[in-house]
Amino acid sequence: MHPWQDDRRRFAAIDEQNRLNEELAEADRSAKPRGGLGYLLFLGAVIFFKPFAEYCIELYGFVTSYLHGLPGMFGF
């Protein structure tokens, strides 16, 4: 018999999950509100990193196309 087919075990597991969910919800409600500084720092990092990442991608494309064309230039 599968252990979850026993109704007592299944309902006990459901009750335990409900209790954990209530504890987590209470802890979340009582937690102090977070400031937006971390969010703003993350946005700033993304805004300033994105142009550098795009430049690296373009540079990679240029270098690979150059290296791909070298054998044709030398007649291979």
Phi, psi and omega per residue, in radians:
M1 nan 2.345 3.123
H2 -1.190 2.395 -3.059
P3 -1.083 -0.448 -3.121
W4 -1.470 -0.080 3.092
Q5 -1.384 -0.223 3.061
D6 -1.366 2.055 -3.050
D7 -1.048 -0.654 -3.113
R8 -1.099 -0.746 3.133
R9 -1.158 -0.749 -3.116
R10 -1.100 -0.812 3.139
F11 -1.183 -0.585 3.080
A12 -1.141 -0.708 3.115
A13 -1.149 -0.701 3.112
I14 -1.140 -0.756 3.102
D15 -1.090 -0.721 3.124
E16 -1.109 -0.731 3.116
Q17 -1.131 -0.698 3.093
N18 -1.104 -0.708 3.118
R19 -1.115 -0.757 3.109
L20 -1.115 -0.722 3.122
N21 -1.082 -0.713 3.117
E22 -1.160 -0.686 3.107
E23 -1.127 -0.744 3.127
L24 -1.156 -0.679 3.117
A25 -1.150 -0.700 3.108
E26 -1.146 -0.719 3.113
A27 -1.128 -0.641 3.132
D28 -1.214 -0.665 3.128
R29 -1.204 -0.611 -3.086
S30 -1.505 -0.124 -3.131
A31 -1.235 2.587 3.130
K32 -1.232 2.589 -3.134
P33 -1.191 2.475 -3.136
R34 -1.521 2.574 3.074
G35 -1.399 2.905 -3.129
G36 -1.576 0.131 -3.079
L37 -1.128 -0.775 3.122
G38 -1.083 -0.708 3.112
Y39 -1.103 -0.764 3.139
L40 -1.161 -0.674 3.093
L41 -1.118 -0.702 3.102
F42 -1.105 -0.792 3.118
L43 -1.065 -0.745 3.115
G44 -1.082 -0.726 3.128
A45 -1.118 -0.716 3.131
V46 -1.157 -0.748 -3.111
I47 -1.122 -0.701 -3.113
F48 -1.461 -0.403 -3.132
F49 -1.468 -0.523 -3.056
K50 -1.030 -0.807 3.112
P51 -1.073 -0.655 3.109
F52 -1.137 -0.720 3.124
A53 -1.130 -0.715 3.118
E54 -1.141 -0.661 3.092
Y55 -1.099 -0.749 3.123
C56 -1.105 -0.667 3.126
I57 -1.160 -0.748 3.105
E58 -1.139 -0.700 3.113
L59 -1.106 -0.729 3.098
Y60 -1.072 -0.771 3.119
G61 -1.094 -0.706 3.119
F62 -1.128 -0.808 -3.103
V63 -1.135 -0.747 -3.139
T64 -1.182 -0.653 3.104
S65 -1.200 -0.616 3.096
Y66 -1.138 -0.823 -3.134
L67 -1.169 -0.570 3.111
H68 -1.180 -0.558 -3.120
G69 -1.466 -0.227 -3.115
L70 -1.059 -0.794 3.141
P71 -1.074 -0.637 3.101
G72 -1.166 -0.604 3.135
M73 -1.186 -0.580 -3.132
F74 -1.648 0.044 3.040
G75 1.445 0.468 3.128
F76 -1.561 nan nan
